[in-house]
Each structure stands twice: as structure tokens, then as C-alpha cells.
Amino acid sequence: MNFKRIQWIFIIAFVLLDIGLCISLLMGTQFHNSGRQQSQSQITMKEMKNDMISFGSLSNHRQDGYYIAAQDNNQWTSNSRVTSLKNQSSHLNNGTVTSTFQKPIKIHNQVNQQQQLDKLVHSKRIIHGQEYTYCAQLSNKRQVVYAQTVHGQPILDNAGQLRLHINDSNEVTGYTQNYLNHFTILRPRSLTVSQQQAVTWLYRHNQIANNSRIRYVLFGYDKIKKNGNQLVYVPIWNVNVKSKTGDNTQNLRVNAFSGTLFKMNGDN
């Protein structure tokens, strides 16, 4: 009886020891792989600097995102509603509103300019204006971009954007507007590649030229597929690169799920 009890004690002890060793080995492997990946990224970024590629801090934090469907509906508003907008000459064509203000709207330098533009966009002058958010990275002196958002992230193609036109006197002369509706989640939330992984992938695949500067790396959603009047969006990293020797600027887009160059199905 005592012998059998001792046998069972030894068997249980060996099983527990084996389980502990397996867990330790698994955790060690994961730590090693994570450390190796981080080390490779650090080496790649050092190579980029040696090639005179300038960039700011790149996060290795992984975002999360969804496959999203949206409605491509040219009839999201009516032409009669568009033409009745006050103090502007507007028309609707294939789902795009084009408008010119009867009197350009001055943007004062001494006051917060974004607040002034927000007040305009979110007013009754613009249909569904409250659904658009200022996007600094996509804007310039002649065009200010507002984008619809999906789970807090901007739509990065024209289909979900409002663009304000600015003249030499720093006045808003009008706008063009597209609008998406009926957003639907197609798949559960998934992790994406990090900002750092997206940029280093582009460099390793010869997409970023030497002697250039990465101006910004923006996370958002872009259209990957069109099926009838349904558009499918996925999260991407938009990497804006400018040459140091000229005015050439590129927007390089990485599919944040696959970690490879973004391409719209059937568009390339």
C-alpha cells in the first residue's frame, strides 16, 4: 500500500515537472521570437538612417481593426436639398456635392484656425457636417481635409471625405463632399502590424528611396474591394515620404492586417 502510494507521488511529480518545463520552454520561445523581431527592426531602422532616410519616433504598438462594409450610395442626399443650402451655389453629381460660397469665409490667423473650420464644417451649411473630423496630415495650405471616421479612425480615400478649398487670402471659397453610410462590421476585431513594422517592411522591399524624409505615418481605413454598391474597408498605414532633393512626395500604403503593400482588389 505504501509502495503504491510512493509510486503515485513520483508519477504526479514527474507530470507536474514536465508541464512546468513545457510552459517554460514555450514562454522562452515567445520571448526569444519577440526579442529577435524587435532586434531586426532596430537593425533595419539603423540601416535606414545610414541611407539618409529621416523619420521621427515609430511606435511598435500594434493597433486593432476590423473589416468594414459601407454603402456607396449616390443618392445619400437629394439634389433639391443640396441646391437649397444657404449662401452657396451647390450641386450634386454622382454622389459628390460641389459647392462655392457666395462670399468667401475668412480664416483669421490670430484665432485658432481649426476651431474656425470646425465651426464651419459642423454648421448647417454642410450636410452631415458633424460626422467629419479634421485631418491635419492630409491637409495643406490650399486644401483642408475632413474625414468620416470608423471606430475613431479616419477614412483615407475620397469616398468618405470633405475637402475645403482655400485661396491666397486664406479664405474658404467652397468645398467638395462625399459621404459613406451604413457602416457594418464584417469580421471580429483583429490585431494589426505596428507603425514600425509597416515602415520597415516598406524599406526592406525597396519602396522608400534613399535620401528622403518620412513626413508622417497615419493609421486609418481604405477601400480594398467594391462589390456592387458595397465597399469593403480595411485598416492601413499611410506612410508619406518626401524626397530631400526635390518636391517629389509619395503616399505608400501598407495593409495593416497582412503587413504588405496595400492594393485594392481589381484596381491594380
Secondary structure per residue as TSV (DSSP state, phi and psi in degrees):
chain	resnum	aa	ss	phi	psi
A	1	M	-	360.0	-46.5
A	2	N	H	-65.8	-36.5
A	3	F	H	-64.2	-45.1
A	4	K	H	-63.6	-38.0
A	5	R	H	-64.3	-41.4
A	6	I	H	-63.8	-40.6
A	7	Q	H	-57.0	-48.4
A	8	W	H	-64.2	-37.5
A	9	I	H	-61.2	-44.5
A	10	F	H	-65.0	-42.2
A	11	I	H	-61.4	-47.4
A	12	I	H	-63.1	-40.3
A	13	A	H	-62.8	-43.2
A	14	F	H	-65.3	-39.7
A	15	V	H	-62.5	-46.4
A	16	L	H	-63.2	-37.5
A	17	L	H	-64.3	-43.3
A	18	D	H	-62.8	-43.2
A	19	I	H	-61.2	-43.6
A	20	G	H	-62.4	-41.0
A	21	L	H	-65.6	-39.9
A	22	C	H	-63.8	-44.6
A	23	I	H	-63.3	-43.4
A	24	S	H	-62.4	-41.6
A	25	L	H	-65.4	-42.4
A	26	L	H	-63.8	-46.7
A	27	M	H	-65.0	-37.4
A	28	G	H	-64.9	-39.0
A	29	T	H	-65.8	-43.6
A	30	Q	H	-63.4	-42.4
A	31	F	H	-63.6	-40.1
A	32	H	H	-65.3	-44.0
A	33	N	H	-64.9	-41.5
A	34	S	H	-64.4	-43.5
A	35	G	H	-64.7	-39.6
A	36	R	H	-65.5	-42.2
A	37	Q	H	-62.9	-43.8
A	38	Q	H	-63.7	-40.4
A	39	S	H	-63.9	-40.9
A	40	Q	H	-63.6	-40.0
A	41	S	H	-63.8	-40.5
A	42	Q	H	-63.6	-40.4
A	43	I	H	-64.3	-43.5
A	44	T	H	-62.1	-43.2
A	45	M	H	-66.4	-31.8
A	46	K	H	-67.5	-39.8
A	47	E	H	-62.8	-38.6
A	48	M	H	-60.9	-43.9
A	49	K	H	-64.9	-36.8
A	50	N	H	-64.1	-27.6
A	51	D	T	-91.0	15.9
A	52	M	T	64.2	34.1
A	53	I	-	-99.3	117.3
A	54	S	B	-95.5	142.9
A	55	F	-	-160.9	156.3
A	56	G	-	-85.6	-163.1
A	57	S	-	-66.2	132.6
A	58	L	-	-114.4	121.1
A	59	S	-	-75.1	141.1
A	60	N	-	-100.0	14.1
A	61	H	-	-76.6	129.7
A	62	R	E	-86.4	129.0
A	63	Q	E	-81.9	179.5
A	64	D	E	-130.1	158.0
A	65	G	E	-160.9	-176.2
A	66	Y	-	-135.6	159.8
A	67	Y	-	-84.0	124.5
A	68	I	E	-122.3	136.8
A	69	A	E	-104.5	144.2
A	70	A	E	-138.3	158.2
A	71	Q	E	-92.3	123.7
A	72	D	-	-92.3	90.5
A	73	N	-	-119.0	107.4
A	74	N	T	-66.3	-15.3
A	75	Q	T	-104.1	30.4
A	76	W	S	-64.6	-20.5
A	77	T	S	-145.3	172.3
A	78	S	-	-105.3	153.1
A	79	N	H	-64.3	-33.7
A	80	S	H	-65.3	-36.3
A	81	R	H	-68.8	-40.4
A	82	V	H	-64.7	-47.1
A	83	T	H	-70.4	-14.5
A	84	S	T	-90.6	-2.4
A	85	L	-	-62.0	135.9
A	86	K	T	-79.0	148.6
A	87	N	T	60.9	31.6
A	88	Q	E	-158.1	157.0
A	89	S	E	-107.3	110.8
A	90	S	E	-129.1	151.8
A	91	H	E	-149.1	159.1
A	92	L	E	-114.0	128.9
A	93	N	E	-142.4	115.6
A	94	N	T	52.8	39.5
A	95	G	T	86.3	-2.9
A	96	T	E	-105.7	127.0
A	97	V	E	-91.2	127.5
A	98	T	E	-118.4	127.1
A	99	S	E	-137.0	143.3
A	100	T	E	-124.3	126.4
A	101	F	E	-72.2	140.3
A	102	Q	E	-62.0	-35.0
A	103	K	E	-130.8	119.6
A	104	P	E	-54.4	145.7
A	105	I	E	-100.8	117.0
A	106	K	E	-72.8	134.5
A	107	I	-	-105.9	114.6
A	108	H	-	-83.9	133.4
A	109	N	T	-70.9	-31.3
A	110	Q	T	-77.5	-8.0
A	111	V	S	-114.1	151.6
A	112	N	-	-53.5	113.3
A	113	Q	H	-67.7	-37.7
A	114	Q	H	-63.1	-39.6
A	115	Q	H	-61.3	-39.7
A	116	Q	H	-64.3	-42.6
A	117	L	H	-69.8	-39.3
A	118	D	H	-58.2	-43.1
A	119	K	H	-61.1	-39.2
A	120	L	H	-67.9	-51.2
A	121	V	H	-63.1	-38.4
A	122	H	T	-88.1	8.7
A	123	S	S	-89.2	179.3
A	124	K	T	-75.3	-3.2
A	125	R	T	-68.5	-23.8
A	126	I	S	-124.8	128.7
A	127	I	T	-69.6	131.3
A	128	H	T	57.6	25.5
A	129	G	G	-58.0	-29.5
A	130	Q	G	-64.5	-16.5
A	131	E	G	-89.7	3.0
A	132	Y	E	-109.2	143.6
A	133	T	E	-123.6	139.0
A	134	Y	E	-58.5	135.4
A	135	C	-	-125.0	95.7
A	136	A	G	-62.5	-41.1
A	137	Q	G	-63.7	-29.6
A	138	L	G	-91.4	-3.1
A	139	S	-	-97.8	157.8
A	140	N	-	-144.6	-171.8
A	141	K	S	-65.0	-28.5
A	142	R	S	-100.1	-13.3
A	143	Q	E	-148.7	123.4
A	144	V	E	-108.2	127.6
A	145	V	E	-104.5	130.6
A	146	Y	E	-116.0	139.8
A	147	A	E	-127.6	146.4
A	148	Q	E	-68.5	156.1
A	149	T	E	-121.7	151.3
A	150	V	E	-123.6	116.0
A	151	H	T	50.1	42.8
A	152	G	T	85.1	-0.6
A	153	Q	E	-115.0	143.2
A	154	P	E	-75.1	150.7
A	155	I	B	-78.6	125.3
A	156	L	-	-101.1	6.5
A	157	D	S	-116.0	165.5
A	158	N	G	-59.1	-25.7
A	159	A	G	-60.7	-22.7
A	160	G	G	-123.3	34.9
A	161	Q	E	-128.9	154.6
A	162	L	E	-120.3	129.0
A	163	R	E	-121.6	117.2
A	164	L	E	-88.2	136.1
A	165	H	E	-98.9	127.9
A	166	I	E	-114.1	134.0
A	167	N	-	-95.8	-176.0
A	168	D	T	-66.0	-20.2
A	169	S	T	-91.6	13.3
A	170	N	S	59.7	45.4
A	171	E	E	-119.3	144.1
A	172	V	E	-83.2	117.3
A	173	T	E	-95.3	-19.8
A	174	G	E	170.7	-163.2
A	175	Y	E	-160.8	162.8
A	176	T	E	-122.2	142.8
A	177	Q	E	-139.0	132.4
A	178	N	-	-122.8	156.5
A	179	Y	-	-145.1	134.2
A	180	L	-	-110.1	146.7
A	181	N	E	-141.6	176.8
A	182	H	E	56.3	54.2
A	183	F	E	-69.5	134.6
A	184	T	E	-137.7	136.3
A	185	I	E	-80.3	126.6
A	186	L	-	-94.2	-31.9
A	187	R	S	-137.9	156.3
A	188	P	-	-61.6	161.3
A	189	R	-	-58.5	139.1
A	190	S	E	-135.6	155.6
A	191	L	E	-74.6	149.4
A	192	T	E	-112.5	172.5
A	193	V	E	-72.1	160.6
A	194	S	E	-84.5	168.9
A	195	Q	H	-56.5	-44.2
A	196	Q	H	-63.9	-43.6
A	197	Q	H	-63.9	-39.1
A	198	A	H	-62.9	-45.4
A	199	V	H	-68.8	-43.8
A	200	T	H	-67.7	-32.0
A	201	W	H	-62.9	-44.6
A	202	L	H	-60.6	-42.0
A	203	Y	H	-66.0	-46.3
A	204	R	H	-63.7	-23.4
A	205	H	T	-104.2	24.7
A	206	N	T	58.8	34.5
A	207	Q	-	-93.5	-20.4
A	208	I	S	-106.9	119.8
A	209	A	-	-74.7	151.7
A	210	N	S	-62.8	158.0
A	211	N	S	57.8	48.1
A	212	S	E	-133.4	171.9
A	213	R	E	-129.5	130.4
A	214	I	E	-84.8	111.0
A	215	R	E	-77.9	-40.7
A	216	Y	E	-161.3	159.7
A	217	V	E	-129.9	110.4
A	218	L	E	-114.1	133.0
A	219	F	E	-95.7	133.4
A	220	G	E	-172.0	-164.6
A	221	Y	E	-116.5	139.8
A	222	D	E	-135.6	157.8
A	223	K	E	-76.2	125.4
A	224	I	E	-106.8	-19.9
A	225	K	E	-157.1	145.4
A	226	K	E	-122.9	126.9
A	227	N	E	-127.9	95.5
A	228	G	T	67.6	-124.3
A	229	N	T	-99.7	14.0
A	230	Q	E	-104.0	131.5
A	231	L	E	-108.6	138.2
A	232	V	E	-109.7	127.9
A	233	Y	E	-115.2	145.3
A	234	V	E	-131.3	158.1
A	235	P	E	-72.5	141.6
A	236	I	E	-135.6	164.0
A	237	W	E	-107.5	120.8
A	238	N	E	-97.8	113.2
A	239	V	E	-106.2	113.1
A	240	N	E	-95.0	120.6
A	241	V	E	-121.7	131.8
A	242	K	E	-123.3	136.6
A	243	S	E	-67.3	143.4
A	244	K	S	-83.2	-12.1
A	245	T	S	-108.5	0.9
A	246	G	S	-163.1	-167.7
A	247	D	S	-97.1	5.2
A	248	N	-	-66.6	126.5
A	249	T	E	-127.7	138.5
A	250	Q	E	-125.0	145.0
A	251	N	E	-108.4	106.1
A	252	L	E	-98.5	129.0
A	253	R	E	-118.1	131.3
A	254	V	E	-114.5	128.7
A	255	N	E	-64.3	116.8
A	256	A	T	-72.8	-14.7
A	257	F	T	-84.3	-49.2
A	258	S	T	-86.7	-21.7
A	259	G	-	73.8	20.7
A	260	T	S	-123.2	173.8
A	261	L	B	-57.3	131.7
A	262	F	-	-77.4	131.3
A	263	K	-	-139.9	137.5
A	264	M	-	-79.7	129.5
A	265	N	T	-59.4	127.4
A	266	G	T	82.6	-1.6
A	267	D	T	-105.1	-8.1
A	268	N	-	-130.0	360.0
